[in-house]
């Protein structure tokens, strides 16, 4: 009877210990999952900040590109204007030379 009672106390104590172990495990799993969720929330926040900053950079890049396109187009227009002026000047000089040569050719030899 005493030995049965000792065994039953031992069984009960093993059961209590196993319940305690399970409850600690459950609590620790819950703690880990809370930590995982909070890490996930922080990482989402970090990603969103990164996305916003990338968007800000891309807006800046687009605006720089727009400004540079405007600058290039102004440069192209000014080059075209200068080129047109050079062509007009060159044509005028060539026509003057041709006119002078024609006039010189029509003169009698000295």
MOPAC internal coordinates of N, CA, C and O (Angstrom, degrees):
PM7 1SCF
backbone

  N    0.0000 0     0.00 0     0.00 0    0    0    0
  C    1.4699 1     0.00 0     0.00 0    1    0    0
  C    1.5136 1   109.41 1     0.00 0    2    1    0
  O    1.2310 1   120.29 1   134.70 1    3    2    1
  N    1.3105 1   117.06 1   -45.30 1    3    2    1
  C    1.4731 1   121.72 1   179.80 1    5    3    2
  C    1.5251 1   109.19 1   -62.22 1    6    5    3
  O    1.2310 1   120.56 1   135.52 1    7    6    5
  N    1.3266 1   116.53 1   -44.48 1    7    6    5
  C    1.4701 1   120.32 1  -177.99 1    9    7    6
  C    1.5276 1   110.18 1   -65.77 1   10    9    7
  O    1.2310 1   119.89 1   141.07 1   11   10    9
  N    1.3262 1   117.81 1   -38.93 1   11   10    9
  C    1.4704 1   121.44 1   176.82 1   13   11   10
  C    1.5345 1   109.21 1   -62.65 1   14   13   11
  O    1.2310 1   120.77 1   136.25 1   15   14   13
  N    1.3189 1   116.13 1   -43.75 1   15   14   13
  C    1.4637 1   121.19 1   178.72 1   17   15   14
  C    1.5156 1   110.16 1   -62.20 1   18   17   15
  O    1.2310 1   119.27 1   137.04 1   19   18   17
  N    1.3222 1   118.99 1   -42.96 1   19   18   17
  C    1.4780 1   123.47 1   179.05 1   21   19   18
  C    1.5260 1   108.93 1   -62.55 1   22   21   19
  O    1.2310 1   120.60 1   134.17 1   23   22   21
  N    1.3377 1   116.46 1   -45.83 1   23   22   21
  C    1.4726 1   121.04 1   179.81 1   25   23   22
  C    1.5335 1   110.01 1   -61.64 1   26   25   23
  O    1.2310 1   120.16 1   135.62 1   27   26   25
  N    1.3375 1   117.30 1   -44.38 1   27   26   25
  C    1.4740 1   121.23 1  -179.32 1   29   27   26
  C    1.5228 1   110.32 1   -64.71 1   30   29   27
  O    1.2310 1   119.28 1   141.77 1   31   30   29
  N    1.3441 1   118.97 1   -38.23 1   31   30   29
  C    1.4772 1   122.95 1   176.63 1   33   31   30
  C    1.5273 1   108.50 1   -63.96 1   34   33   31
  O    1.2310 1   121.05 1   137.10 1   35   34   33
  N    1.3413 1   115.59 1   -42.90 1   35   34   33
  C    1.4669 1   120.54 1   178.71 1   37   35   34
  C    1.5348 1   109.94 1   -63.17 1   38   37   35
  O    1.2310 1   120.43 1   136.88 1   39   38   37
  N    1.3077 1   116.78 1   -43.12 1   39   38   37
  C    1.4806 1   121.04 1   178.55 1   41   39   38
  C    1.5169 1   109.42 1   -62.02 1   42   41   39
  O    1.2310 1   119.82 1   133.72 1   43   42   41
  N    1.3196 1   117.95 1   -46.28 1   43   42   41
  C    1.4693 1   122.67 1   179.02 1   45   43   42
  C    1.5312 1   109.94 1   -60.58 1   46   45   43
  O    1.2310 1   120.21 1   135.18 1   47   46   45
  N    1.3300 1   117.19 1   -44.82 1   47   46   45
  C    1.4784 1   120.81 1  -179.20 1   49   47   46
  C    1.5293 1   110.25 1   -65.59 1   50   49   47
  O    1.2310 1   119.88 1   141.84 1   51   50   49
  N    1.3299 1   117.83 1   -38.16 1   51   50   49
  C    1.4801 1   121.07 1   176.29 1   53   51   50
  C    1.5306 1   108.99 1   -63.21 1   54   53   51
  O    1.2310 1   120.73 1   136.35 1   55   54   53
  N    1.3383 1   116.21 1   -43.65 1   55   54   53
  C    1.4567 1   121.24 1   178.14 1   57   55   54
  C    1.5275 1   110.84 1   -60.53 1   58   57   55
  O    1.2310 1   119.90 1   135.37 1   59   58   57
  N    1.3305 1   117.79 1   -44.63 1   59   58   57
  C    1.4732 1   122.78 1   178.40 1   61   59   58
  C    1.5214 1   109.97 1   -61.58 1   62   61   59
  O    1.2310 1   120.13 1   134.68 1   63   62   61
  N    1.3266 1   117.35 1   -45.32 1   63   62   61
  C    1.4721 1   121.51 1   179.66 1   65   63   62
  C    1.5281 1   109.96 1   -62.68 1   66   65   63
  O    1.2310 1   120.39 1   135.82 1   67   66   65
  N    1.3313 1   116.85 1   -44.18 1   67   66   65
  C    1.4693 1   120.23 1  -179.46 1   69   67   66
  C    1.5269 1   110.90 1   -64.69 1   70   69   67
  O    1.2310 1   119.82 1   140.80 1   71   70   69
  N    1.3358 1   117.95 1   -39.20 1   71   70   69
  C    1.4723 1   121.58 1   175.43 1   73   71   70
  C    1.5243 1   109.55 1   -61.65 1   74   73   71
  O    1.2310 1   120.27 1   134.57 1   75   74   73
  N    1.3124 1   117.09 1   -45.43 1   75   74   73
  C    1.4598 1   122.25 1   178.97 1   77   75   74
  C    1.5287 1   110.36 1   -60.67 1   78   77   75
  O    1.2310 1   119.89 1   136.10 1   79   78   77
  N    1.3210 1   117.81 1   -43.90 1   79   78   77
  C    1.4725 1   122.72 1   179.57 1   81   79   78
  C    1.5233 1   109.62 1   -62.25 1   82   81   79
  O    1.2310 1   120.48 1   134.30 1   83   82   81
  N    1.3214 1   116.68 1   -45.70 1   83   82   81
  C    1.4696 1   121.13 1   179.55 1   85   83   82
  C    1.5241 1   110.33 1   -61.49 1   86   85   83
  O    1.2310 1   120.59 1   134.85 1   87   86   85
  N    1.3477 1   116.47 1   -45.15 1   87   86   85
  C    1.4684 1   119.91 1  -178.74 1   89   87   86
  C    1.5296 1   110.54 1   -64.74 1   90   89   87
  O    1.2310 1   119.34 1   141.25 1   91   90   89
  N    1.3129 1   118.86 1   -38.75 1   91   90   89
  C    1.4771 1   122.31 1   177.08 1   93   91   90
  C    1.5330 1   108.72 1   -63.88 1   94   93   91
  O    1.2310 1   120.87 1   135.52 1   95   94   93
  N    1.3283 1   115.95 1   -44.48 1   95   94   93
  C    1.4603 1   120.73 1   179.00 1   97   95   94
  C    1.5255 1   110.77 1   -60.60 1   98   97   95
  O    1.2310 1   120.33 1   135.70 1   99   98   97
  N    1.3397 1   116.97 1   -44.30 1   99   98   97
  C    1.4677 1   121.34 1   178.83 1  101   99   98
  C    1.5213 1   110.04 1   -61.32 1  102  101   99
  O    1.2310 1   120.04 1   133.47 1  103  102  101
  N    1.3089 1   117.52 1   -46.53 1  103  102  101
  C    1.4673 1   122.33 1   179.99 1  105  103  102
  C    1.5310 1   109.93 1   -61.63 1  106  105  103
  O    1.2310 1   120.50 1   135.85 1  107  106  105
  N    1.3324 1   116.65 1   -44.15 1  107  106  105
  C    1.4661 1   119.70 1  -178.43 1  109  107  106
  C    1.5231 1   110.68 1   -66.94 1  110  109  107
  O    1.2310 1   119.71 1   142.34 1  111  110  109
  N    1.3461 1   118.15 1   -37.66 1  111  110  109
  C    1.4660 1   121.41 1   176.41 1  113  111  110
  C    1.5298 1   109.23 1   -62.54 1  114  113  111
  O    1.2310 1   120.89 1   135.35 1  115  114  113
  N    1.3274 1   115.91 1   -44.65 1  115  114  113
  C    1.4647 1   120.76 1   178.21 1  117  115  114
  C    1.5253 1   110.35 1   -60.77 1  118  117  115
  O    1.2310 1   120.19 1   136.78 1  119  118  117
  N    1.3119 1   117.24 1   -43.22 1  119  118  117
  C    1.4677 1   121.92 1   179.36 1  121  119  118
  C    1.5213 1   109.98 1   -62.38 1  122  121  119
  O    1.2310 1   120.44 1   136.40 1  123  122  121
  N    1.3244 1   116.76 1   -43.60 1  123  122  121
  C    1.4692 1   121.22 1   179.53 1  125  123  122
  C    1.5307 1   109.80 1   -63.62 1  126  125  123
  O    1.2310 1   120.53 1   135.48 1  127  126  125
  N    1.3411 1   116.60 1   -44.52 1  127  126  125
  C    1.4639 1   119.56 1  -178.99 1  129  127  126
  C    1.5253 1   111.12 1   -64.00 1  130  129  127
  O    1.2310 1   119.70 1   142.46 1  131  130  129
  N    1.3320 1   118.17 1   -37.54 1  131  130  129
  C    1.4748 1   121.98 1   176.18 1  133  131  130
  C    1.5252 1   109.05 1   -62.59 1  134  133  131
  O    1.2310 1   121.12 1   135.14 1  135  134  133
  N    1.3283 1   115.46 1   -44.86 1  135  134  133
  C    1.4630 1   120.54 1   178.79 1  137  135  134
  C    1.5225 1   110.25 1   -61.83 1  138  137  135
  O    1.2310 1   119.94 1   137.15 1  139  138  137
  N    1.3086 1   117.73 1   -42.85 1  139  138  137
  C    1.4691 1   122.44 1   179.68 1  141  139  138
  C    1.5175 1   110.08 1   -62.55 1  142  141  139
  O    1.2310 1   120.42 1   134.80 1  143  142  141
  N    1.3267 1   116.80 1   -45.20 1  143  142  141
  C    1.4676 1   121.12 1   178.74 1  145  143  142
  C    1.5244 1   110.16 1   -61.53 1  146  145  143
  O    1.2310 1   120.36 1   134.65 1  147  146  145
  N    1.3230 1   116.91 1   -45.35 1  147  146  145
  C    1.4632 1   120.08 1  -178.59 1  149  147  146
  C    1.5225 1   110.58 1   -64.93 1  150  149  147
  O    1.2310 1   119.62 1   141.91 1  151  150  149
  N    1.3366 1   118.34 1   -38.09 1  151  150  149
  C    1.4654 1   122.19 1   176.38 1  153  151  150
  C    1.5322 1   108.65 1   -63.68 1  154  153  151
  O    1.2310 1   120.97 1   136.28 1  155  154  153
  N    1.3304 1   115.76 1   -43.72 1  155  154  153
  C    1.4629 1   120.52 1   178.59 1  157  155  154
  C    1.5239 1   110.70 1   -60.45 1  158  157  155
  O    1.2310 1   120.01 1   136.52 1  159  158  157
  N    1.3289 1   117.59 1   -43.48 1  159  158  157
  C    1.4681 1   122.21 1   178.71 1  161  159  158
  C    1.5163 1   109.93 1   -61.40 1  162  161  159
  O    1.2310 1   120.54 1   133.50 1  163  162  161
  N    1.3159 1   116.58 1   -46.50 1  163  162  161
  C    1.4699 1   121.18 1   179.28 1  165  163  162
  C    1.5265 1   109.69 1   -61.45 1  166  165  163
  O    1.2310 1   120.28 1   135.17 1  167  166  165
  N    1.3358 1   117.06 1   -44.83 1  167  166  165
  C    1.4642 1   120.42 1  -179.03 1  169  167  166
  C    1.5130 1   110.83 1   -64.64 1  170  169  167
  O    1.2310 1   119.64 1   142.88 1  171  170  169
  N    1.3477 1   118.29 1   -37.12 1  171  170  169
  C    1.4625 1   121.77 1   176.15 1  173  171  170
  C    1.5291 1   108.97 1   -62.59 1  174  173  171
  O    1.2310 1   120.68 1   135.58 1  175  174  173
  N    1.3212 1   116.31 1   -44.42 1  175  174  173
  C    1.4647 1   121.06 1   178.14 1  177  175  174
  C    1.5236 1   110.19 1   -61.12 1  178  177  175
  O    1.2310 1   119.96 1   135.67 1  179  178  177
  N    1.3109 1   117.68 1   -44.33 1  179  178  177
  C    1.4713 1   122.58 1   179.06 1  181  179  178
  C    1.5209 1   109.67 1   -62.33 1  182  181  179
  O    1.2310 1   120.49 1   135.35 1  183  182  181
  N    1.3305 1   116.67 1   -44.65 1  183  182  181
  C    1.4676 1   120.95 1   179.19 1  185  183  182
  C    1.5230 1   110.10 1   -62.38 1  186  185  183
  O    1.2310 1   120.56 1   135.78 1  187  186  185
  N    1.3313 1   116.53 1   -44.22 1  187  186  185
  C    1.4738 1   119.56 1  -179.50 1  189  187  186
  C    1.5220 1   110.67 1   -63.89 1  190  189  187
  O    1.2310 1   119.88 1   141.19 1  191  190  189
  N    1.3336 1   117.84 1   -38.81 1  191  190  189
  C    1.4724 1   121.49 1   176.18 1  193  191  190
  C    1.5269 1   108.45 1   -62.95 1  194  193  191
  O    1.2310 1   120.77 1   135.52 1  195  194  193
  N    1.3310 1   116.14 1   -44.48 1  195  194  193
  C    1.4565 1   121.21 1   178.69 1  197  195  194
  C    1.5218 1   110.55 1   -61.88 1  198  197  195
  O    1.2310 1   120.18 1   137.11 1  199  198  197
  N    1.3193 1   117.25 1   -42.89 1  199  198  197
  C    1.4685 1   121.93 1   178.99 1  201  199  198
  C    1.5217 1   109.96 1   -62.16 1  202  201  199
  O    1.2310 1   120.72 1   135.03 1  203  202  201
  N    1.3311 1   116.23 1   -44.97 1  203  202  201
  C    1.4690 1   120.84 1   178.96 1  205  203  202
  C    1.5235 1   109.52 1   -61.90 1  206  205  203
  O    1.2310 1   120.36 1   134.98 1  207  206  205
  N    1.3332 1   116.92 1   -45.02 1  207  206  205
  C    1.4648 1   120.22 1  -179.07 1  209  207  206
  C    1.5219 1   110.82 1   -65.92 1  210  209  207
  O    1.2310 1   120.26 1   142.19 1  211  210  209
  N    1.3469 1   117.11 1   -37.81 1  211  210  209
  C    1.4636 1   120.53 1   175.93 1  213  211  210
  C    1.5212 1   109.03 1   -63.02 1  214  213  211
  O    1.2310 1   120.74 1   136.48 1  215  214  213
  N    1.3373 1   116.19 1   -43.52 1  215  214  213
  C    1.4638 1   120.66 1   177.33 1  217  215  214
  C    1.5216 1   110.15 1   -60.18 1  218  217  215
  O    1.2310 1   120.22 1   135.92 1  219  218  217
  N    1.3298 1   117.19 1   -44.08 1  219  218  217
  C    1.4700 1   121.50 1   178.84 1  221  219  218
  C    1.5167 1   109.98 1   -61.75 1  222  221  219
  O    1.2310 1   120.48 1   136.13 1  223  222  221
  N    1.3307 1   116.69 1   -43.87 1  223  222  221
  C    1.4709 1   121.31 1   178.99 1  225  223  222
  C    1.5267 1   109.23 1   -63.79 1  226  225  223
  O    1.2310 1   120.30 1   135.49 1  227  226  225
  N    1.3462 1   117.03 1   -44.51 1  227  226  225
  C    1.4643 1   120.26 1  -178.84 1  229  227  226
  C    1.5220 1   110.66 1   -64.46 1  230  229  227
  O    1.2310 1   119.94 1   142.37 1  231  230  229
  N    1.3474 1   117.73 1   -37.63 1  231  230  229
  C    1.4702 1   121.01 1   175.69 1  233  231  230
  C    1.5270 1   108.84 1   -62.14 1  234  233  231
  O    1.2310 1   120.89 1   135.22 1  235  234  233
  N    1.3324 1   115.90 1   -44.78 1  235  234  233
  C    1.4669 1   120.95 1   177.77 1  237  235  234
  C    1.5264 1   110.13 1   -61.85 1  238  237  235
  O    1.2310 1   120.27 1   136.40 1  239  238  237
  N    1.3229 1   117.10 1   -43.60 1  239  238  237
  C    1.4743 1   122.01 1   179.41 1  241  239  238
  C    1.5249 1   109.57 1   -62.42 1  242  241  239
  O    1.2310 1   120.64 1   135.16 1  243  242  241
  N    1.3465 1   116.37 1   -44.84 1  243  242  241
  C    1.4676 1   120.38 1   178.57 1  245  243  242
  C    1.5201 1   110.18 1   -61.38 1  246  245  243
  O    1.2310 1   120.28 1   134.83 1  247  246  245
  N    1.3395 1   117.06 1   -45.17 1  247  246  245
  C    1.4679 1   120.33 1  -179.19 1  249  247  246
  C    1.5241 1   110.22 1   -65.28 1  250  249  247
  O    1.2310 1   120.14 1   140.26 1  251  250  249
  N    1.3490 1   117.34 1   -39.74 1  251  250  249
  C    1.4729 1   120.95 1   176.60 1  253  251  250
  C    1.5282 1   108.58 1   -62.98 1  254  253  251
  O    1.2310 1   120.87 1   136.08 1  255  254  253
  N    1.3430 1   115.94 1   -43.92 1  255  254  253
  C    1.4638 1   120.76 1   178.59 1  257  255  254
  C    1.5199 1   110.31 1   -60.87 1  258  257  255
  O    1.2310 1   120.19 1   135.78 1  259  258  257
  N    1.3459 1   117.24 1   -44.22 1  259  258  257
  C    1.4741 1   121.71 1   179.20 1  261  259  258
  C    1.5199 1   109.52 1   -61.35 1  262  261  259
  O    1.2310 1   120.50 1   133.63 1  263  262  261
  N    1.3325 1   116.64 1   -46.37 1  263  262  261
  C    1.4712 1   121.52 1   179.52 1  265  263  262
  C    1.5284 1   109.04 1   -61.85 1  266  265  263
  O    1.2310 1   120.18 1   134.20 1  267  266  265
  N    1.3469 1   117.26 1   -45.80 1  267  266  265
  C    1.4609 1   120.88 1  -178.49 1  269  267  266
  C    1.5251 1   110.46 1   -65.84 1  270  269  267
  O    1.2310 1   119.99 1   142.61 1  271  270  269
  N    1.3530 1   117.62 1   -37.39 1  271  270  269
  C    1.4654 1   120.79 1   176.16 1  273  271  270
  C    1.5307 1   108.96 1   -62.81 1  274  273  271
  O    1.2310 1   120.57 1   135.33 1  275  274  273
  N    1.3300 1   116.52 1   -44.67 1  275  274  273
  C    1.4666 1   121.22 1   177.22 1  277  275  274
  C    1.5216 1   110.26 1   -59.63 1  278  277  275
  O    1.2310 1   120.12 1   134.74 1  279  278  277
  N    1.3267 1   117.37 1   -45.26 1  279  278  277
  C    1.4778 1   122.57 1   179.52 1  281  279  278
  C    1.5262 1   109.21 1   -62.58 1  282  281  279
  O    1.2310 1   120.44 1   134.44 1  283  282  281
  N    1.3535 1   116.76 1   -45.56 1  283  282  281
  C    1.4661 1   120.95 1   179.95 1  285  283  282
  C    1.5345 1   109.77 1   -62.41 1  286  285  283
  O    1.2310 1   120.66 1   135.54 1  287  286  285
  N    1.3522 1   116.34 1   -44.46 1  287  286  285
  C    1.4683 1   119.53 1  -179.43 1  289  287  286
  C    1.5239 1   110.68 1   -64.14 1  290  289  287
  O    1.2310 1   119.93 1   141.12 1  291  290  289
  N    1.3406 1   117.74 1   -38.88 1  291  290  289
  C    1.4697 1   121.67 1   176.32 1  293  291  290
  C    1.5357 1   108.31 1   -62.68 1  294  293  291
  O    1.2310 1   120.89 1   134.98 1  295  294  293
  N    1.3389 1   115.91 1   -45.02 1  295  294  293
  C    1.4666 1   121.35 1   178.82 1  297  295  294
  C    1.5264 1   110.10 1   -61.22 1  298  297  295
  O    1.2310 1   120.43 1   135.65 1  299  298  297
  N    1.3403 1   116.79 1   -44.35 1  299  298  297
  C    1.4746 1   121.11 1   179.44 1  301  299  298
  C    1.5205 1   110.11 1   -62.19 1  302  301  299
  O    1.2310 1   120.45 1   135.66 1  303  302  301
  N    1.3352 1   116.74 1   -44.34 1  303  302  301
  C    1.4711 1   121.02 1   179.10 1  305  303  302
  C    1.5233 1   110.03 1   -62.20 1  306  305  303
  O    1.2310 1   120.53 1   134.01 1  307  306  305
  N    1.3478 1   116.60 1   -45.99 1  307  306  305
  C    1.4716 1   120.47 1  -179.12 1  309  307  306
  C    1.5246 1   110.38 1   -65.36 1  310  309  307
  O    1.2310 1   120.34 1   142.01 1  311  310  309
  N    1.3666 1   116.96 1   -37.99 1  311  310  309
  C    1.4705 1   120.60 1   176.84 1  313  311  310
  C    1.5372 1   109.06 1   -63.93 1  314  313  311
  O    1.2310 1   120.82 1   137.39 1  315  314  313
  N    1.3353 1   116.03 1   -42.61 1  315  314  313
  C    1.4655 1   120.81 1   178.05 1  317  315  314
  C    1.5227 1   110.18 1   -61.14 1  318  317  315
  O    1.2310 1   120.13 1   136.07 1  319  318  317
  N    1.3314 1   117.35 1   -43.93 1  319  318  317
  C    1.4807 1   122.16 1   179.43 1  321  319  318
  C    1.5176 1   109.04 1   -62.85 1  322  321  319
  O    1.2310 1   120.70 1   132.25 1  323  322  321
  N    1.3519 1   116.27 1   -47.75 1  323  322  321
  C    1.4754 1   120.93 1  -179.46 1  325  323  322
  C    1.5333 1   108.93 1   -63.21 1  326  325  323
  O    1.2310 1   120.79 1   135.92 1  327  326  325
  N    1.3503 1   116.09 1   -44.08 1  327  326  325
  C    1.4711 1   120.99 1   179.37 1  329  327  326
  C    1.5105 1   111.54 1   -60.80 1  330  329  327
  O    1.2310 1   120.77 1   137.52 1  331  330  329
  N    1.3224 1   116.13 1   -42.48 1  331  330  329
  C    1.4766 1   121.12 1   177.82 1  333  331  330
  C    1.5236 1   109.69 1   -62.61 1  334  333  331
  O    1.2310 1   120.81 1   135.74 1  335  334  333
  N    1.3276 1   116.06 1   -44.26 1  335  334  333
  C    1.4719 1   121.26 1   178.67 1  337  335  334
  C    1.5209 1   110.14 1   -61.14 1  338  337  335
  O    1.2310 1   120.46 1   136.75 1  339  338  337
  N    1.3457 1   116.72 1   -43.25 1  339  338  337
  C    1.4750 1   121.42 1   179.60 1  341  339  338
  C    1.5270 1   109.48 1   -63.45 1  342  341  339
  O    1.2310 1   120.79 1   134.98 1  343  342  341
  N    1.3458 1   116.10 1   -45.02 1  343  342  341
  C    1.4784 1   120.49 1  -179.11 1  345  343  342
  C    1.5279 1   110.04 1   -62.82 1  346  345  343
  O    1.2310 1   120.78 1   135.06 1  347  346  345
  N    1.3381 1   116.12 1   -44.94 1  347  346  345
  C    1.4738 1   120.83 1   179.44 1  349  347  346
  C    1.5183 1   110.00 1   -61.45 1  350  349  347
  O    1.2310 1   120.75 1   133.79 1  351  350  349
  N    1.3527 1   116.17 1   -46.21 1  351  350  349
  C    1.4767 1   121.54 1   179.77 1  353  351  350
  C    1.5237 1   110.22 1   -62.42 1  354  353  351
  O    1.2310 1   120.60 1   133.65 1  355  354  353
  N    1.3446 1   116.45 1   -46.35 1  355  354  353
  C    1.4728 1   121.69 1  -179.87 1  357  355  354
  C    1.5352 1   109.95 1   -60.93 1  358  357  355
  O    1.2310 1   120.38 1   136.52 1  359  358  357
  N    1.3322 1   116.88 1   -43.48 1  359  358  357
  C    1.4745 1   121.96 1   179.04 1  361  359  358
  C    1.5224 1   110.21 1   -62.26 1  362  361  359
  O    1.2310 1   120.97 1   136.85 1  363  362  361
  N    1.3216 1   115.75 1   -43.15 1  363  362  361
  C    1.4693 1   120.58 1   179.43 1  365  363  362
  C    1.5241 1   110.36 1   -63.11 1  366  365  363
  O    1.2310 1   120.33 1   135.58 1  367  366  365
  N    1.3454 1   116.97 1   -44.42 1  367  366  365
  C    1.4732 1   121.56 1  -179.85 1  369  367  366
  C    1.5326 1   109.20 1   -63.60 1  370  369  367
  O    1.2310 1   120.02 1   134.58 1  371  370  369
  N    1.3204 1   117.57 1   -45.42 1  371  370  369
  C    1.4670 1   121.88 1  -178.89 1  373  371  370
  C    1.5291 1   110.86 1   -63.36 1  374  373  371
  O    1.2310 1   120.79 1   138.33 1  375  374  373
  N    1.3319 1   116.09 1   -41.67 1  375  374  373
  C    1.4781 1   119.20 1   179.54 1  377  375  374
  C    1.5228 1   110.31 1   -66.04 1  378  377  375
  O    1.2310 1   120.31 1   144.15 1  379  378  377
  N    1.3389 1   117.01 1   -35.85 1  379  378  377
  C    1.4736 1   121.91 1   177.30 1  381  379  378
  C    1.5237 1   109.69 1   -65.12 1  382  381  379
  O    1.2310 1   120.55 1   135.95 1  383  382  381
  N    1.3424 1   116.55 1   -44.05 1  383  382  381
  C    1.4718 1   121.44 1   179.54 1  385  383  382
  C    1.5343 1   109.43 1   -62.86 1  386  385  383
  O    1.2310 1   120.77 1   134.48 1  387  386  385
  N    1.3166 1   116.12 1   -45.52 1  387  386  385
  C    1.4768 1   120.72 1   179.80 1  389  387  386
  C    1.5252 1   110.07 1   -61.74 1  390  389  387
  O    1.2310 1   120.79 1   137.08 1  391  390  389
  N    1.3322 1   116.10 1   -42.92 1  391  390  389
  C    1.4746 1   121.05 1   179.25 1  393  391  390
  C    1.5211 1   109.83 1   -62.31 1  394  393  391
  O    1.2310 1   120.12 1   135.32 1  395  394  393
  N    1.3388 1   117.38 1   -44.68 1  395  394  393
  C    1.4801 1   121.66 1  -179.74 1  397  395  394
  C    1.5353 1   110.42 1   -63.88 1  398  397  395
  O    1.2310 1   119.94 1   137.38 1  399  398  397
  N    1.3256 1   117.71 1   -42.62 1  399  398  397
  C    1.4718 1   122.40 1   179.64 1  401  399  398
  C    1.5375 1   109.89 1   -62.29 1  402  401  399
  O    1.2310 1   121.68 1   136.08 1  403  402  401
  N    1.3473 1   114.39 1   -43.92 1  403  402  401
  C    1.4811 1   119.17 1   178.94 1  405  403  402
  C    1.5193 1   110.07 1   -61.82 1  406  405  403
  O    1.2310 1   121.23 1   136.23 1  407  406  405
  N    1.3344 1   115.26 1   -43.77 1  407  406  405
  C    1.4688 1   120.24 1  -179.86 1  409  407  406
  C    1.5316 1   110.14 1   -65.18 1  410  409  407
  O    1.2310 1   120.47 1   137.61 1  411  410  409
  N    1.3203 1   116.71 1   -42.39 1  411  410  409
  C    1.4739 1   121.31 1   179.64 1  413  411  410
  C    1.5185 1   110.50 1   -65.69 1  414  413  411
  O    1.2310 1   119.42 1   141.96 1  415  414  413
  N    1.3335 1   118.71 1   -38.04 1  415  414  413
  C    1.4746 1   123.63 1  -179.25 1  417  415  414
  C    1.5398 1   109.70 1   -67.93 1  418  417  415
  O    1.2310 1   120.72 1   147.24 1  419  418  417
  N    1.3345 1   116.22 1   -32.76 1  419  418  417
  C    1.4716 1   119.51 1  -177.39 1  421  419  418
  C    1.5333 1   111.91 1   -78.11 1  422  421  419
  O    1.2310 1   120.48 1   161.85 1  423  422  421
  N    1.3228 1   116.69 1   -18.15 1  423  422  421
  C    1.4799 1   119.86 1   178.80 1  425  423  422
  C    1.5308 1   109.65 1   -70.58 1  426  425  423
  O    1.2310 1   120.49 1   -33.79 1  427  426  425
  N    1.3195 1   116.68 1   146.21 1  427  426  425
  C    1.4810 1   118.71 1   176.59 1  429  427  426
  C    1.5264 1   110.28 1   -71.31 1  430  429  427
  O    1.2310 1   119.39 1   -29.46 1  431  430  429
  N    1.2930 1   118.77 1   150.54 1  431  430  429
  C    1.4794 1   120.17 1   179.09 1  433  431  430
  C    1.5229 1   110.26 1   -65.47 1  434  433  431
  O    1.2310 1   121.04 1   -31.17 1  435  434  433
  N    1.3322 1   115.61 1   148.83 1  435  434  433
  C    1.4860 1   118.22 1  -177.30 1  437  435  434
  C    1.5317 1   111.43 1   -68.56 1  438  437  435
  O    1.2310 1   120.10 1   180.00 1  439  438  437

